Amino acid sequence: MIADTLTYLWAGSWWMVVFPSIALTLTVFGFISFGNGLRDATDPKLKE
């Protein structure tokens, strides 16, 4: 999706690249944070 909109970037439609990129970045960081929190809550080795 981001690669397809690079042609619009050169045409002056920068918002078609920026907002999907921000959404993708926030989604990835959200899943990473959720996974880290889940690991911290369930890993018995960390509770020692």
PDBQT receptor file of N, H, CA, C and O in Angstrom, charges set to zero:
ATOM      1  N   MET A   1       0.833  -1.183   0.000  1.00  0.00    +0.000 N 
ATOM      2  CA  MET A   1       0.000   0.000   0.000  1.00  0.00    +0.000 C 
ATOM      3  C   MET A   1       0.879   1.249   0.000  1.00  0.00    +0.000 C 
ATOM      4  O   MET A   1       0.607   2.211  -0.718  1.00  0.00    +0.000 OA
ATOM      5  N   ILE A   2       1.918   1.223   0.800  1.00  0.00    +0.000 N 
ATOM      6  H   ILE A   2       2.139   0.441   1.384  1.00  0.00    +0.000 HD
ATOM      7  CA  ILE A   2       2.798   2.400   0.869  1.00  0.00    +0.000 C 
ATOM      8  C   ILE A   2       3.592   2.535  -0.431  1.00  0.00    +0.000 C 
ATOM      9  O   ILE A   2       3.768   3.643  -0.937  1.00  0.00    +0.000 OA
ATOM     10  N   ALA A   3       4.071   1.416  -0.970  1.00  0.00    +0.000 N 
ATOM     11  H   ALA A   3       3.929   0.516  -0.559  1.00  0.00    +0.000 HD
ATOM     12  CA  ALA A   3       4.859   1.466  -2.204  1.00  0.00    +0.000 C 
ATOM     13  C   ALA A   3       4.018   1.942  -3.376  1.00  0.00    +0.000 C 
ATOM     14  O   ALA A   3       4.536   2.623  -4.261  1.00  0.00    +0.000 OA
ATOM     15  N   ASP A   4       2.737   1.604  -3.406  1.00  0.00    +0.000 N 
ATOM     16  H   ASP A   4       2.317   1.051  -2.687  1.00  0.00    +0.000 HD
ATOM     17  CA  ASP A   4       1.861   2.043  -4.490  1.00  0.00    +0.000 C 
ATOM     18  C   ASP A   4       1.612   3.540  -4.462  1.00  0.00    +0.000 C 
ATOM     19  O   ASP A   4       1.348   4.138  -5.505  1.00  0.00    +0.000 OA
ATOM     20  N   THR A   5       1.689   4.149  -3.306  1.00  0.00    +0.000 N 
ATOM     21  H   THR A   5       1.904   3.663  -2.459  1.00  0.00    +0.000 HD
ATOM     22  CA  THR A   5       1.392   5.575  -3.211  1.00  0.00    +0.000 C 
ATOM     23  C   THR A   5       2.619   6.462  -3.388  1.00  0.00    +0.000 C 
ATOM     24  O   THR A   5       2.510   7.686  -3.325  1.00  0.00    +0.000 OA
ATOM     25  N   LEU A   6       3.786   5.856  -3.608  1.00  0.00    +0.000 N 
ATOM     26  H   LEU A   6       3.874   4.862  -3.659  1.00  0.00    +0.000 HD
ATOM     27  CA  LEU A   6       4.984   6.678  -3.821  1.00  0.00    +0.000 C 
ATOM     28  C   LEU A   6       4.869   7.531  -5.082  1.00  0.00    +0.000 C 
ATOM     29  O   LEU A   6       5.469   8.603  -5.159  1.00  0.00    +0.000 OA
ATOM     30  N   THR A   7       4.113   7.070  -6.060  1.00  0.00    +0.000 N 
ATOM     31  H   THR A   7       3.626   6.199  -5.997  1.00  0.00    +0.000 HD
ATOM     32  CA  THR A   7       3.917   7.889  -7.260  1.00  0.00    +0.000 C 
ATOM     33  C   THR A   7       3.120   9.147  -6.936  1.00  0.00    +0.000 C 
ATOM     34  O   THR A   7       3.331  10.191  -7.554  1.00  0.00    +0.000 OA
ATOM     35  N   TYR A   8       2.217   9.058  -5.983  1.00  0.00    +0.000 N 
ATOM     36  H   TYR A   8       2.046   8.210  -5.481  1.00  0.00    +0.000 HD
ATOM     37  CA  TYR A   8       1.444  10.238  -5.576  1.00  0.00    +0.000 C 
ATOM     38  C   TYR A   8       2.301  11.230  -4.795  1.00  0.00    +0.000 C 
ATOM     39  O   TYR A   8       2.020  12.428  -4.782  1.00  0.00    +0.000 OA
ATOM     40  N   LEU A   9       3.339  10.727  -4.150  1.00  0.00    +0.000 N 
ATOM     41  H   LEU A   9       3.567   9.753  -4.161  1.00  0.00    +0.000 HD
ATOM     42  CA  LEU A   9       4.223  11.604  -3.386  1.00  0.00    +0.000 C 
ATOM     43  C   LEU A   9       4.879  12.627  -4.299  1.00  0.00    +0.000 C 
ATOM     44  O   LEU A   9       4.989  13.802  -3.949  1.00  0.00    +0.000 OA
ATOM     45  N   TRP A  10       5.311  12.181  -5.464  1.00  0.00    +0.000 N 
ATOM     46  H   TRP A  10       5.221  11.227  -5.749  1.00  0.00    +0.000 HD
ATOM     47  CA  TRP A  10       5.969  13.086  -6.402  1.00  0.00    +0.000 C 
ATOM     48  C   TRP A  10       4.965  14.046  -7.030  1.00  0.00    +0.000 C 
ATOM     49  O   TRP A  10       5.358  15.092  -7.547  1.00  0.00    +0.000 OA
ATOM     50  N   ALA A  11       3.673  13.710  -6.997  1.00  0.00    +0.000 N 
ATOM     51  H   ALA A  11       3.354  12.861  -6.577  1.00  0.00    +0.000 HD
ATOM     52  CA  ALA A  11       2.646  14.581  -7.566  1.00  0.00    +0.000 C 
ATOM     53  C   ALA A  11       2.152  15.607  -6.547  1.00  0.00    +0.000 C 
ATOM     54  O   ALA A  11       1.297  16.428  -6.880  1.00  0.00    +0.000 OA
ATOM     55  N   GLY A  12       2.656  15.584  -5.338  1.00  0.00    +0.000 N 
ATOM     56  H   GLY A  12       3.351  14.917  -5.068  1.00  0.00    +0.000 HD
ATOM     57  CA  GLY A  12       2.275  16.554  -4.324  1.00  0.00    +0.000 C 
ATOM     58  C   GLY A  12       1.250  16.055  -3.329  1.00  0.00    +0.000 C 
ATOM     59  O   GLY A  12       0.825  16.811  -2.456  1.00  0.00    +0.000 OA
ATOM     60  N   SER A  13       0.846  14.809  -3.436  1.00  0.00    +0.000 N 
ATOM     61  H   SER A  13       1.192  14.194  -4.145  1.00  0.00    +0.000 HD
ATOM     62  CA  SER A  13      -0.116  14.245  -2.486  1.00  0.00    +0.000 C 
ATOM     63  C   SER A  13       0.632  13.491  -1.388  1.00  0.00    +0.000 C 
ATOM     64  O   SER A  13       0.526  12.270  -1.273  1.00  0.00    +0.000 OA
ATOM     65  N   TRP A  14       1.385  14.232  -0.592  1.00  0.00    +0.000 N 
ATOM     66  H   TRP A  14       1.472  15.224  -0.686  1.00  0.00    +0.000 HD
ATOM     67  CA  TRP A  14       2.228  13.621   0.443  1.00  0.00    +0.000 C 
ATOM     68  C   TRP A  14       1.414  12.912   1.505  1.00  0.00    +0.000 C 
ATOM     69  O   TRP A  14       1.895  11.966   2.127  1.00  0.00    +0.000 OA
ATOM     70  N   TRP A  15       0.179  13.362   1.720  1.00  0.00    +0.000 N 
ATOM     71  H   TRP A  15      -0.211  14.131   1.215  1.00  0.00    +0.000 HD
ATOM     72  CA  TRP A  15      -0.654  12.778   2.781  1.00  0.00    +0.000 C 
ATOM     73  C   TRP A  15      -1.063  11.343   2.466  1.00  0.00    +0.000 C 
ATOM     74  O   TRP A  15      -1.424  10.593   3.373  1.00  0.00    +0.000 OA
ATOM     75  N   MET A  16      -1.011  10.950   1.187  1.00  0.00    +0.000 N 
ATOM     76  H   MET A  16      -0.717  11.559   0.451  1.00  0.00    +0.000 HD
ATOM     77  CA  MET A  16      -1.355   9.574   0.834  1.00  0.00    +0.000 C 
ATOM     78  C   MET A  16      -0.242   8.594   1.202  1.00  0.00    +0.000 C 
ATOM     79  O   MET A  16      -0.454   7.381   1.198  1.00  0.00    +0.000 OA
ATOM     80  N   VAL A  17       0.931   9.113   1.518  1.00  0.00    +0.000 N 
ATOM     81  H   VAL A  17       1.103  10.098   1.522  1.00  0.00    +0.000 HD
ATOM     82  CA  VAL A  17       2.047   8.273   1.958  1.00  0.00    +0.000 C 
ATOM     83  C   VAL A  17       2.215   8.350   3.461  1.00  0.00    +0.000 C 
ATOM     84  O   VAL A  17       2.481   7.338   4.109  1.00  0.00    +0.000 OA
ATOM     85  N   VAL A  18       2.063   9.534   4.019  1.00  0.00    +0.000 N 
ATOM     86  H   VAL A  18       1.847  10.356   3.492  1.00  0.00    +0.000 HD
ATOM     87  CA  VAL A  18       2.366   9.763   5.430  1.00  0.00    +0.000 C 
ATOM     88  C   VAL A  18       1.372   9.052   6.347  1.00  0.00    +0.000 C 
ATOM     89  O   VAL A  18       1.790   8.354   7.270  1.00  0.00    +0.000 OA
ATOM     90  N   PHE A  19       0.084   9.211   6.118  1.00  0.00    +0.000 N 
ATOM     91  H   PHE A  19      -0.255   9.778   5.367  1.00  0.00    +0.000 HD
ATOM     92  CA  PHE A  19      -0.890   8.649   7.047  1.00  0.00    +0.000 C 
ATOM     93  C   PHE A  19      -0.938   7.119   7.049  1.00  0.00    +0.000 C 
ATOM     94  O   PHE A  19      -1.042   6.537   8.129  1.00  0.00    +0.000 OA
ATOM     95  N   PRO A  20      -0.866   6.426   5.890  1.00  0.00    +0.000 N 
ATOM     96  CA  PRO A  20      -0.766   4.963   5.962  1.00  0.00    +0.000 C 
ATOM     97  C   PRO A  20       0.530   4.492   6.628  1.00  0.00    +0.000 C 
ATOM     98  O   PRO A  20       0.539   3.470   7.314  1.00  0.00    +0.000 OA
ATOM     99  N   SER A  21       1.615   5.230   6.428  1.00  0.00    +0.000 N 
ATOM    100  H   SER A  21       1.607   6.060   5.871  1.00  0.00    +0.000 HD
ATOM    101  CA  SER A  21       2.884   4.858   7.066  1.00  0.00    +0.000 C 
ATOM    102  C   SER A  21       2.795   4.994   8.584  1.00  0.00    +0.000 C 
ATOM    103  O   SER A  21       3.282   4.133   9.317  1.00  0.00    +0.000 OA
ATOM    104  N   ILE A  22       2.178   6.066   9.049  1.00  0.00    +0.000 N 
ATOM    105  H   ILE A  22       1.782   6.765   8.453  1.00  0.00    +0.000 HD
ATOM    106  CA  ILE A  22       2.001   6.260  10.492  1.00  0.00    +0.000 C 
ATOM    107  C   ILE A  22       1.102   5.175  11.065  1.00  0.00    +0.000 C 
ATOM    108  O   ILE A  22       1.383   4.641  12.138  1.00  0.00    +0.000 OA
ATOM    109  N   ALA A  23       0.021   4.842  10.360  1.00  0.00    +0.000 N 
ATOM    110  H   ALA A  23      -0.207   5.275   9.489  1.00  0.00    +0.000 HD
ATOM    111  CA  ALA A  23      -0.890   3.797  10.835  1.00  0.00    +0.000 C 
ATOM    112  C   ALA A  23      -0.185   2.447  10.922  1.00  0.00    +0.000 C 
ATOM    113  O   ALA A  23      -0.369   1.708  11.889  1.00  0.00    +0.000 OA
ATOM    114  N   LEU A  24       0.616   2.129   9.920  1.00  0.00    +0.000 N 
ATOM    115  H   LEU A  24       0.766   2.729   9.134  1.00  0.00    +0.000 HD
ATOM    116  CA  LEU A  24       1.354   0.867   9.932  1.00  0.00    +0.000 C 
ATOM    117  C   LEU A  24       2.375   0.829  11.056  1.00  0.00    +0.000 C 
ATOM    118  O   LEU A  24       2.523  -0.195  11.724  1.00  0.00    +0.000 OA
ATOM    119  N   THR A  25       3.077   1.925  11.273  1.00  0.00    +0.000 N 
ATOM    120  H   THR A  25       2.957   2.757  10.730  1.00  0.00    +0.000 HD
ATOM    121  CA  THR A  25       4.073   2.002  12.339  1.00  0.00    +0.000 C 
ATOM    122  C   THR A  25       3.422   1.844  13.709  1.00  0.00    +0.000 C 
ATOM    123  O   THR A  25       3.928   1.105  14.554  1.00  0.00    +0.000 OA
ATOM    124  N   LEU A  26       2.320   2.522  13.933  1.00  0.00    +0.000 N 
ATOM    125  H   LEU A  26       1.909   3.122  13.247  1.00  0.00    +0.000 HD
ATOM    126  CA  LEU A  26       1.634   2.413  15.223  1.00  0.00    +0.000 C 
ATOM    127  C   LEU A  26       1.080   1.006  15.451  1.00  0.00    +0.000 C 
ATOM    128  O   LEU A  26       1.090   0.515  16.580  1.00  0.00    +0.000 OA
ATOM    129  N   THR A  27       0.602   0.362  14.399  1.00  0.00    +0.000 N 
ATOM    130  H   THR A  27       0.594   0.761  13.483  1.00  0.00    +0.000 HD
ATOM    131  CA  THR A  27       0.096  -1.004  14.531  1.00  0.00    +0.000 C 
ATOM    132  C   THR A  27       1.211  -1.969  14.911  1.00  0.00    +0.000 C 
ATOM    133  O   THR A  27       1.033  -2.810  15.792  1.00  0.00    +0.000 OA
ATOM    134  N   VAL A  28       2.352  -1.853  14.254  1.00  0.00    +0.000 N 
ATOM    135  H   VAL A  28       2.496  -1.170  13.538  1.00  0.00    +0.000 HD
ATOM    136  CA  VAL A  28       3.482  -2.742  14.552  1.00  0.00    +0.000 C 
ATOM    137  C   VAL A  28       3.976  -2.522  15.980  1.00  0.00    +0.000 C 
ATOM    138  O   VAL A  28       4.203  -3.488  16.709  1.00  0.00    +0.000 OA
ATOM    139  N   PHE A  29       4.146  -1.267  16.386  1.00  0.00    +0.000 N 
ATOM    140  H   PHE A  29       3.962  -0.483  15.794  1.00  0.00    +0.000 HD
ATOM    141  CA  PHE A  29       4.594  -0.992  17.755  1.00  0.00    +0.000 C 
ATOM    142  C   PHE A  29       3.567  -1.437  18.786  1.00  0.00    +0.000 C 
ATOM    143  O   PHE A  29       3.930  -1.848  19.888  1.00  0.00    +0.000 OA
ATOM    144  N   GLY A  30       2.296  -1.357  18.436  1.00  0.00    +0.000 N 
ATOM    145  H   GLY A  30       2.001  -1.023  17.541  1.00  0.00    +0.000 HD
ATOM    146  CA  GLY A  30       1.253  -1.845  19.340  1.00  0.00    +0.000 C 
ATOM    147  C   GLY A  30       1.346  -3.343  19.565  1.00  0.00    +0.000 C 
ATOM    148  O   GLY A  30       1.248  -3.815  20.698  1.00  0.00    +0.000 OA
ATOM    149  N   PHE A  31       1.535  -4.092  18.481  1.00  0.00    +0.000 N 
ATOM    150  H   PHE A  31       1.614  -3.709  17.561  1.00  0.00    +0.000 HD
ATOM    151  CA  PHE A  31       1.670  -5.543  18.623  1.00  0.00    +0.000 C 
ATOM    152  C   PHE A  31       2.939  -5.919  19.377  1.00  0.00    +0.000 C 
ATOM    153  O   PHE A  31       2.932  -6.863  20.167  1.00  0.00    +0.000 OA
ATOM    154  N   ILE A  32       4.019  -5.195  19.144  1.00  0.00    +0.000 N 
ATOM    155  H   ILE A  32       4.024  -4.428  18.502  1.00  0.00    +0.000 HD
ATOM    156  CA  ILE A  32       5.264  -5.467  19.861  1.00  0.00    +0.000 C 
ATOM    157  C   ILE A  32       5.084  -5.200  21.356  1.00  0.00    +0.000 C 
ATOM    158  O   ILE A  32       5.515  -6.001  22.185  1.00  0.00    +0.000 OA
ATOM    159  N   SER A  33       4.453  -4.086  21.702  1.00  0.00    +0.000 N 
ATOM    160  H   SER A  33       4.102  -3.435  21.028  1.00  0.00    +0.000 HD
ATOM    161  CA  SER A  33       4.223  -3.758  23.111  1.00  0.00    +0.000 C 
ATOM    162  C   SER A  33       3.296  -4.768  23.765  1.00  0.00    +0.000 C 
ATOM    163  O   SER A  33       3.518  -5.168  24.908  1.00  0.00    +0.000 OA
ATOM    164  N   PHE A  34       2.264  -5.179  23.052  1.00  0.00    +0.000 N 
ATOM    165  H   PHE A  34       2.084  -4.854  22.123  1.00  0.00    +0.000 HD
ATOM    166  CA  PHE A  34       1.346  -6.189  23.591  1.00  0.00    +0.000 C 
ATOM    167  C   PHE A  34       2.077  -7.502  23.840  1.00  0.00    +0.000 C 
ATOM    168  O   PHE A  34       1.874  -8.135  24.876  1.00  0.00    +0.000 OA
ATOM    169  N   GLY A  35       2.924  -7.916  22.903  1.00  0.00    +0.000 N 
ATOM    170  H   GLY A  35       3.088  -7.401  22.062  1.00  0.00    +0.000 HD
ATOM    171  CA  GLY A  35       3.682  -9.153  23.069  1.00  0.00    +0.000 C 
ATOM    172  C   GLY A  35       4.657  -9.079  24.229  1.00  0.00    +0.000 C 
ATOM    173  O   GLY A  35       4.810 -10.047  24.973  1.00  0.00    +0.000 OA
ATOM    174  N   ASN A  36       5.316  -7.943  24.393  1.00  0.00    +0.000 N 
ATOM    175  H   ASN A  36       5.192  -7.156  23.788  1.00  0.00    +0.000 HD
ATOM    176  CA  ASN A  36       6.233  -7.781  25.526  1.00  0.00    +0.000 C 
ATOM    177  C   ASN A  36       5.493  -7.801  26.849  1.00  0.00    +0.000 C 
ATOM    178  O   ASN A  36       5.957  -8.415  27.810  1.00  0.00    +0.000 OA
ATOM    179  N   GLY A  37       4.363  -7.147  26.911  1.00  0.00    +0.000 N 
ATOM    180  H   GLY A  37       3.986  -6.649  26.130  1.00  0.00    +0.000 HD
ATOM    181  CA  GLY A  37       3.565  -7.162  28.134  1.00  0.00    +0.000 C 
ATOM    182  C   GLY A  37       3.041  -8.540  28.465  1.00  0.00    +0.000 C 
ATOM    183  O   GLY A  37       3.022  -8.944  29.628  1.00  0.00    +0.000 OA
ATOM    184  N   LEU A  38       2.617  -9.261  27.447  1.00  0.00    +0.000 N 
ATOM    185  H   LEU A  38       2.632  -8.933  26.503  1.00  0.00    +0.000 HD
ATOM    186  CA  LEU A  38       2.130 -10.626  27.656  1.00  0.00    +0.000 C 
ATOM    187  C   LEU A  38       3.259 -11.540  28.130  1.00  0.00    +0.000 C 
ATOM    188  O   LEU A  38       3.049 -12.390  28.996  1.00  0.00    +0.000 OA
ATOM    189  N   ARG A  39       4.449 -11.369  27.568  1.00  0.00    +0.000 N 
ATOM    190  H   ARG A  39       4.620 -10.679  26.864  1.00  0.00    +0.000 HD
ATOM    191  CA  ARG A  39       5.600 -12.165  28.005  1.00  0.00    +0.000 C 
ATOM    192  C   ARG A  39       5.952 -11.842  29.450  1.00  0.00    +0.000 C 
ATOM    193  O   ARG A  39       6.222 -12.744  30.243  1.00  0.00    +0.000 OA
ATOM    194  N   ASP A  40       5.949 -10.560  29.793  1.00  0.00    +0.000 N 
ATOM    195  H   ASP A  40       5.730  -9.827  29.149  1.00  0.00    +0.000 HD
ATOM    196  CA  ASP A  40       6.272 -10.175  31.168  1.00  0.00    +0.000 C 
ATOM    197  C   ASP A  40       5.256 -10.726  32.159  1.00  0.00    +0.000 C 
ATOM    198  O   ASP A  40       5.615 -11.074  33.284  1.00  0.00    +0.000 OA
ATOM    199  N   ALA A  41       3.999 -10.810  31.755  1.00  0.00    +0.000 N 
ATOM    200  H   ALA A  41       3.707 -10.528  30.841  1.00  0.00    +0.000 HD
ATOM    201  CA  ALA A  41       2.957 -11.290  32.663  1.00  0.00    +0.000 C 
ATOM    202  C   ALA A  41       2.957 -12.807  32.818  1.00  0.00    +0.000 C 
ATOM    203  O   ALA A  41       2.509 -13.318  33.844  1.00  0.00    +0.000 OA
ATOM    204  N   THR A  42       3.455 -13.537  31.815  1.00  0.00    +0.000 N 
ATOM    205  H   THR A  42       3.819 -13.122  30.981  1.00  0.00    +0.000 HD
ATOM    206  CA  THR A  42       3.320 -15.000  31.864  1.00  0.00    +0.000 C 
ATOM    207  C   THR A  42       4.636 -15.749  32.003  1.00  0.00    +0.000 C 
ATOM    208  O   THR A  42       4.607 -16.966  32.190  1.00  0.00    +0.000 OA
ATOM    209  N   ASP A  43       5.780 -15.094  31.923  1.00  0.00    +0.000 N 
ATOM    210  H   ASP A  43       5.803 -14.106  31.771  1.00  0.00    +0.000 HD
ATOM    211  CA  ASP A  43       7.062 -15.795  32.000  1.00  0.00    +0.000 C 
ATOM    212  C   ASP A  43       7.451 -16.011  33.456  1.00  0.00    +0.000 C 
ATOM    213  O   ASP A  43       7.715 -15.046  34.175  1.00  0.00    +0.000 OA
ATOM    214  N   PRO A  44       7.491 -17.274  33.903  1.00  0.00    +0.000 N 
ATOM    215  CA  PRO A  44       7.826 -17.531  35.312  1.00  0.00    +0.000 C 
ATOM    216  C   PRO A  44       9.276 -17.200  35.654  1.00  0.00    +0.000 C 
ATOM    217  O   PRO A  44       9.584 -16.951  36.820  1.00  0.00    +0.000 OA
ATOM    218  N   LYS A  45      10.173 -17.192  34.667  1.00  0.00    +0.000 N 
ATOM    219  H   LYS A  45       9.922 -17.394  33.720  1.00  0.00    +0.000 HD
ATOM    220  CA  LYS A  45      11.566 -16.899  34.948  1.00  0.00    +0.000 C 
ATOM    221  C   LYS A  45      11.775 -15.438  35.323  1.00  0.00    +0.000 C 
ATOM    222  O   LYS A  45      12.733 -15.113  36.025  1.00  0.00    +0.000 OA
ATOM    223  N   LEU A  46      10.910 -14.569  34.876  1.00  0.00    +0.000 N 
ATOM    224  H   LEU A  46      10.131 -14.833  34.307  1.00  0.00    +0.000 HD
ATOM    225  CA  LEU A  46      11.058 -13.137  35.188  1.00  0.00    +0.000 C 
ATOM    226  C   LEU A  46      10.549 -12.789  36.584  1.00  0.00    +0.000 C 
ATOM    227  O   LEU A  46      10.850 -11.709  37.091  1.00  0.00    +0.000 OA
ATOM    228  N   LYS A  47       9.790 -13.675  37.213  1.00  0.00    +0.000 N 
ATOM    229  H   LYS A  47       9.545 -14.553  36.801  1.00  0.00    +0.000 HD
ATOM    230  CA  LYS A  47       9.208 -13.391  38.516  1.00  0.00    +0.000 C 
ATOM    231  C   LYS A  47      10.156 -13.707  39.666  1.00  0.00    +0.000 C 
ATOM    232  O   LYS A  47       9.831 -13.433  40.821  1.00  0.00    +0.000 OA
ATOM    233  N   GLU A  48      11.298 -14.265  39.376  1.00  0.00    +0.000 N 
ATOM    234  H   GLU A  48      11.561 -14.487  38.438  1.00  0.00    +0.000 HD
ATOM    235  CA  GLU A  48      12.254 -14.617  40.424  1.00  0.00    +0.000 C 
ATOM    236  C   GLU A  48      13.027 -13.428  40.910  1.00  0.00    +0.000 C 
ATOM    237  O   GLU A  48      13.873 -13.561  41.794  1.00  0.00    +0.000 OA
TER     238      GLU A  48
